[in-house]
Structure formats: structure tokens, C-alpha cells
């Protein structure tokens, strides 16, 4: 058993293997029941369309049984500790997939149970399985990520943080984080990127769209209002106006082969326009498919790791 709580716990080889496996699961006709008779729990304390369904479908396709828990279903709501919850669930389950507004350290406390693999399906500070799905979509598109340049636009949220960490583990991949001032990827995450990449990570953060050095190979954005958490500044939208991905924005940074990615759900007309999200460059829907193939790779890796 092995947890996947943060990308900082992985080696470059681990991440490459997960992405390669997810690409394979994305091929037509690939069906492997590597988790037959295993049990996977899915505990989401926050709303979800894609990630919850992706993990449920992934576990089922691999042959596992699935048990789901809503925000009020576990005794965590009555005071049971995270450690005790993980310990007892380890008597019944092989893996527990968690989404929460809490931080990574909460998941680590549940993950102390030796007989339970814990998967981070989104915390307040990182979305590791989303980054694996993103790299899977890019690998499927380009074959190799070496010397590819990914532009991540918008708030420095959990998806942006995960992509920065994933880039540190992916030799040759360059990531530019283009965030409005005051909404950047936190400095401690950038510090972790430097440590993971041993000083060789090609990750930079800028706050001025005019400073983007194009053309880039992919443009990535997320919704600006993350996980329904309100922003302190009631006028926050004004800081984001120049960061909308529309045809003009793409025209400034794109080459003929450049693709568009979005982790979804999208607020159409806000962070992205219809013509981009539904346009010929968009790979957002295939990217969404790879949330399931990435979930398959992650569950298999976590449960079957010696």
C-alpha cells in the first residue's frame, strides 16, 4: 500500500509511470481488472462532478467494489479523530479517496493507517490527481513533454500548485504561472518546486500578461472562484480581467499546434470564452476523460504497491 497525498511524495520515475499508465488506460479496448475484489471508499466533503465520478468509474473498471461517503456520513462529524477513522477504515477498505477544503496534513493524519492507501482528490493546497490527468492529456497530445512549454493562467489555486510541483518532477517541461498580483501560487509551494527539481525546475511565476514569452505549447486555465471559497476583496474580478483566455489572448501566445486545457467546471465568459472552450484547439473534454484514466493509474499504483 502507498498513499498519494502530495506530489512531493513522488519521484520523477513514479510520476512518469503513473502518466504512462494513464495514457495506456486511455486507449480504446484497454480493460485490466487489477483491483478485482478490492474495496475503495470515496469520501467527498465538497461537491464534485468529474473527480467523484472519475474515481468511482475508475475503481469499477479495475474490478473494485466502491463505497461512497458524503460530508455527514462518517463519525468525524461527532468528534472521532482522523487517525482513528483511518485506522478503522483500513479494516474494511484498501483505499480511501478524499476531497476536502482542509489541507494536506489532514489527509496525512488519516493516511497513518498502514493498511489503508489514501488518495488526495483535492485539498485546499493541492490537486495532485488533476495534475496527473493534465500531464496525461499533454503526453497523449505531444508524445513527450521534453521542451514543451505550458502556460497556466489565473489564480494560483490547488491545480496551479499541483502543476508546478509536477513540472519539477518532469525533466524538460517548462511551466509559466501567469497569476494576477495578490493571487499567485504561494511562496512555500515555489520553494517545494525548487527542492523537488533540485534547482533545475523550469517553473517561473509572472503577474503581467505582456511578459509571456511565446509561443507556448499549451494554455491552461481554471475557474477564478476556487471551490466556492469567497475572496476578501469584493472587487476581486477587476484584477482578473486581463487574464481571460479568449481568441485575442491565444493569438498573442499560441503557435499553430498550441492546445487549450481547462480543469473544469468552467464559468463561460469569465476565465474562458465559448469560442476557445469549444474551439478546435480545446482538449478540455479529452482532459476530463483523463481524470478517470489518471484515477485508474493512481488507484492501481496505491493499492498494489508492495
C-alpha positions as CSV (number, residue, x, y, z in Angstrom):
1,X,0.0,0.0,0.0
2,X,1.1,3.5,-0.7
3,X,-0.5,6.9,-0.3
4,X,-0.8,9.6,-2.9
5,X,-1.4,12.7,-0.8
6,X,1.1,15.1,-2.4
7,X,3.2,15.2,-5.5
8,X,6.1,16.0,-3.2
9,X,6.0,12.3,-2.1
10,X,6.7,11.1,-5.6
11,X,9.9,10.6,-7.5
12,X,10.2,11.6,-11.2
13,X,10.0,7.9,-12.1
14,X,6.8,7.4,-10.0
15,X,5.1,10.3,-11.8
16,X,6.3,9.2,-15.2
17,X,5.0,5.7,-14.6
18,X,1.6,7.0,-13.4
19,X,1.3,9.2,-16.5
20,X,2.3,6.4,-18.8
21,X,-0.2,4.0,-17.2
22,X,-2.9,6.6,-17.5
23,X,-2.1,7.1,-21.2
24,X,-2.4,3.3,-21.7
25,X,-5.8,3.2,-19.9
26,X,-7.0,5.9,-22.3
27,X,-6.5,3.7,-25.3
28,X,-9.6,2.1,-26.8
29,X,-10.1,-1.5,-25.6
30,X,-7.7,-1.5,-22.7
31,X,-9.5,-3.2,-19.8
32,X,-7.4,-4.7,-16.9
33,X,-9.1,-5.9,-13.7
34,X,-6.1,-5.3,-11.5
35,X,-8.2,-4.4,-8.4
36,X,-10.7,-7.3,-8.5
37,X,-12.3,-7.9,-5.1
38,X,-10.6,-4.8,-3.6
39,X,-12.7,-2.2,-1.8
40,X,-12.4,1.6,-2.5
41,X,-14.0,4.2,-0.3
42,X,-14.8,7.7,-1.7
43,X,-15.2,10.4,0.9
44,X,-16.1,13.8,-0.5
45,X,-17.0,16.6,1.9
46,X,-17.3,19.1,-1.0
47,X,-19.3,19.0,-4.3
48,X,-17.8,17.3,-7.3
49,X,-19.0,16.2,-10.7
50,X,-15.9,15.0,-12.5
51,X,-13.5,13.8,-9.8
52,X,-16.0,11.8,-7.8
53,X,-17.4,10.1,-10.9
54,X,-14.0,9.6,-12.4
55,X,-12.8,7.7,-9.3
56,X,-16.0,5.7,-9.0
57,X,-15.8,4.7,-12.6
58,X,-12.0,4.0,-12.3
59,X,-12.4,1.7,-9.4
60,X,-15.3,-0.1,-11.0
61,X,-13.4,-0.6,-14.3
62,X,-10.5,-2.0,-12.4
63,X,-12.8,-4.6,-10.7
64,X,-13.0,-3.0,-7.3
65,X,-16.1,-2.5,-5.1
66,X,-17.0,1.1,-4.2
67,X,-18.4,2.6,-1.0
68,X,-19.2,6.4,-1.0
69,X,-19.5,8.7,1.9
70,X,-21.0,12.2,2.0
71,X,-19.9,15.1,4.2
72,X,-22.0,13.9,7.2
73,X,-21.7,10.2,6.9
74,X,-18.5,9.5,9.0
75,X,-18.1,9.9,12.7
76,X,-15.6,12.6,12.1
77,X,-18.7,14.9,12.5
78,X,-19.1,13.7,16.1
79,X,-15.5,14.1,17.2
80,X,-13.7,10.9,16.1
81,X,-10.1,11.7,15.3
82,X,-8.7,11.5,11.8
83,X,-6.2,8.8,12.9
84,X,-8.9,6.6,14.5
85,X,-11.1,7.0,11.4
86,X,-8.2,5.9,9.1
87,X,-7.4,3.0,11.4
88,X,-10.8,1.5,11.4
89,X,-11.5,2.1,7.7
90,X,-8.2,0.2,7.0
91,X,-10.0,-2.8,8.4
92,X,-12.6,-2.6,5.6
93,X,-11.1,-0.8,2.7
94,X,-8.0,-1.0,0.5
95,X,-8.1,2.7,-0.5
96,X,-9.8,5.9,0.6
97,X,-10.2,8.7,-1.9
98,X,-10.7,12.1,-0.1
99,X,-11.8,15.6,-1.2
100,X,-11.9,18.3,1.4
101,X,-11.4,22.0,2.0
102,X,-8.8,21.0,4.5
103,X,-5.1,20.9,3.9
104,X,-2.7,18.0,3.0
105,X,-1.8,17.5,6.6
106,X,-5.3,16.4,7.5
107,X,-5.1,13.7,4.9
108,X,-1.7,12.6,6.2
109,X,-3.3,12.0,9.6
110,X,-5.8,9.7,8.0
111,X,-3.1,8.1,6.0
112,X,-1.1,6.9,9.0
113,X,-3.1,3.7,8.9
114,X,-0.7,1.1,7.5
115,X,-3.5,-1.0,5.8
116,X,-5.2,1.9,4.0
117,X,-4.0,3.7,0.9
118,X,-5.1,7.4,1.0
119,X,-5.6,9.4,-2.2
120,X,-5.9,13.2,-2.3
121,X,-8.7,14.0,-4.7
122,X,-8.4,17.8,-3.9
123,X,-7.3,19.6,-0.8
124,X,-7.1,23.3,-0.1
125,X,-3.5,23.4,-1.2
126,X,-3.0,20.8,-3.9
127,X,-4.8,18.7,-6.5
128,X,-2.3,16.0,-7.4
129,X,-4.5,13.7,-9.4
130,X,-5.7,16.6,-11.6
131,X,-2.0,17.3,-12.4
132,X,-1.5,13.7,-13.4
133,X,-4.6,13.9,-15.7
134,X,-3.2,17.1,-17.2
135,X,0.2,15.6,-17.9
136,X,-1.6,12.5,-19.4
137,X,-3.6,14.7,-21.8
138,X,-0.4,16.6,-22.8
139,X,1.6,13.4,-23.2
140,X,-1.2,11.9,-25.4
141,X,-1.2,15.1,-27.5
142,X,2.6,15.6,-27.9
143,X,4.2,12.2,-27.2
144,X,6.9,13.7,-25.0
145,X,6.9,16.6,-22.6
146,X,10.5,17.4,-23.1
147,X,11.0,21.0,-24.2
148,X,7.3,21.7,-24.0
149,X,6.0,25.0,-22.5
150,X,2.8,25.1,-20.5
151,X,1.2,28.5,-19.7
152,X,-1.0,28.3,-16.6
153,X,-3.3,31.3,-16.4
154,X,-5.4,32.6,-13.5
155,X,-5.4,32.2,-9.7
156,X,-2.6,30.3,-8.1
157,X,-5.0,27.6,-6.8
158,X,-4.6,24.0,-5.9
159,X,-4.5,22.9,-9.6
160,X,-1.8,25.5,-10.4
161,X,0.2,24.4,-7.4
162,X,0.0,20.8,-8.4
163,X,1.1,21.6,-12.0
164,X,4.1,23.5,-10.6
165,X,5.1,20.5,-8.5
166,X,4.5,18.1,-11.4
167,X,6.7,20.2,-13.6
168,X,9.5,19.9,-11.1
169,X,9.3,16.1,-11.4
170,X,9.1,16.2,-15.2
171,X,12.5,16.8,-16.9
172,X,12.4,19.3,-19.7
173,X,8.8,20.6,-19.0
174,X,8.6,24.3,-18.7
175,X,5.7,25.9,-16.8
176,X,4.9,29.6,-16.6
177,X,2.4,30.6,-14.0
178,X,0.6,33.8,-15.0
179,X,-1.4,35.0,-12.0
180,X,-2.9,38.3,-11.0
181,X,-1.0,40.2,-8.4
182,X,-2.2,39.1,-5.0
183,X,-3.5,35.8,-6.3
184,X,-0.2,34.0,-7.0
185,X,1.0,30.5,-6.2
186,X,2.2,30.6,-2.6
187,X,6.0,31.0,-2.0
188,X,6.2,27.8,0.0
189,X,4.9,25.9,-3.0
190,X,7.6,27.5,-5.2
191,X,10.1,26.6,-2.5
192,X,9.0,23.0,-2.7
193,X,9.3,23.1,-6.5
194,X,12.9,24.2,-6.2
195,X,13.6,21.3,-3.7
196,X,11.9,18.7,-5.9
197,X,13.6,19.9,-9.0
198,X,16.9,20.2,-7.2
199,X,17.3,23.7,-8.6
200,X,16.7,22.5,-12.2
201,X,12.9,23.0,-12.3
202,X,11.8,25.2,-15.2
203,X,8.9,27.0,-13.3
204,X,8.5,30.7,-13.2
205,X,5.7,33.0,-12.0
206,X,4.8,36.3,-13.5
207,X,1.9,38.7,-13.0
208,X,1.9,40.7,-16.2
209,X,0.4,39.0,-19.3
210,X,2.6,41.1,-21.6
211,X,5.7,39.3,-20.2
212,X,4.7,35.9,-21.5
213,X,7.3,34.5,-23.8
214,X,5.5,32.6,-26.6
215,X,4.7,30.7,-28.5
216,X,3.7,28.2,-25.9
217,X,2.6,24.6,-26.5
218,X,-0.5,24.7,-24.2
219,X,-2.6,27.3,-22.4
220,X,-4.3,26.1,-19.2
221,X,-6.8,27.9,-17.1
222,X,-9.2,27.2,-14.2
223,X,-12.3,29.0,-12.8
224,X,-11.4,32.0,-10.9
225,X,-13.6,31.3,-7.9
226,X,-12.0,28.2,-6.4
227,X,-14.1,25.6,-4.5
228,X,-16.7,28.2,-3.7
229,X,-14.4,30.0,-1.3
230,X,-15.3,33.7,-1.4
231,X,-12.5,36.3,-1.8
232,X,-11.8,39.0,0.7
233,X,-11.8,41.8,-1.9
234,X,-15.4,42.5,-3.2
235,X,-13.8,44.0,-6.3
236,X,-11.6,41.0,-7.0
237,X,-12.9,40.4,-10.5
238,X,-11.2,43.6,-11.8
239,X,-7.8,42.0,-11.0
240,X,-8.6,39.1,-13.3
241,X,-10.0,40.9,-16.4
242,X,-6.7,40.8,-18.3
243,X,-6.4,37.0,-17.6
244,X,-9.4,35.9,-19.6
245,X,-8.4,33.3,-22.3
246,X,-10.2,34.5,-25.5
247,X,-9.2,34.4,-29.1
248,X,-7.1,37.6,-28.8
249,X,-5.2,36.2,-25.8
250,X,-4.5,32.9,-27.7
251,X,-3.4,34.9,-30.7
252,X,-0.7,36.6,-28.7
253,X,0.8,33.4,-27.2
254,X,-0.1,30.5,-29.5
255,X,1.6,28.6,-32.3
256,X,-0.4,26.6,-34.9
257,X,0.0,23.5,-32.7
258,X,-0.9,25.1,-29.4
259,X,-3.8,23.4,-27.4
260,X,-6.1,24.7,-24.7
261,X,-6.7,23.0,-21.4
262,X,-9.2,23.6,-18.6
263,X,-9.7,21.5,-15.5
264,X,-13.5,22.2,-15.4
265,X,-16.1,23.3,-14.4
266,X,-15.8,26.4,-16.5
267,X,-17.5,29.7,-15.9
268,X,-18.1,30.6,-19.6
269,X,-17.4,34.2,-20.4
270,X,-15.3,34.7,-17.3
271,X,-12.0,32.8,-17.4
272,X,-12.6,31.5,-20.9
273,X,-14.8,32.3,-23.8
274,X,-17.1,29.9,-25.6
275,X,-15.1,30.1,-28.8
276,X,-11.9,28.9,-27.0
277,X,-13.5,26.2,-24.8
278,X,-15.5,24.8,-27.7
279,X,-12.9,25.6,-30.4
280,X,-10.5,23.4,-32.4
281,X,-7.6,24.0,-30.0
282,X,-9.6,22.8,-27.0
283,X,-8.6,19.5,-25.4
284,X,-10.6,20.2,-22.2
285,X,-13.1,17.3,-22.8
286,X,-10.4,14.8,-23.5
287,X,-8.6,16.1,-20.5
288,X,-11.7,15.5,-18.4
289,X,-11.7,11.9,-19.7
290,X,-8.2,11.5,-18.4
291,X,-9.4,12.3,-14.9
292,X,-10.7,8.8,-15.0
293,X,-7.6,7.2,-16.6
294,X,-5.4,9.0,-14.1
295,X,-7.6,7.8,-11.3
296,X,-7.2,4.3,-12.6
297,X,-3.5,4.6,-12.6
298,X,-3.4,6.2,-9.1
299,X,-5.7,3.6,-7.5
300,X,-3.8,0.7,-9.1
301,X,-0.4,2.2,-8.0
302,X,-1.5,2.9,-4.4
303,X,-3.2,-0.4,-3.8
304,X,-0.8,-2.8,-5.5
305,X,2.5,-1.1,-4.4
306,X,4.5,-3.6,-2.4
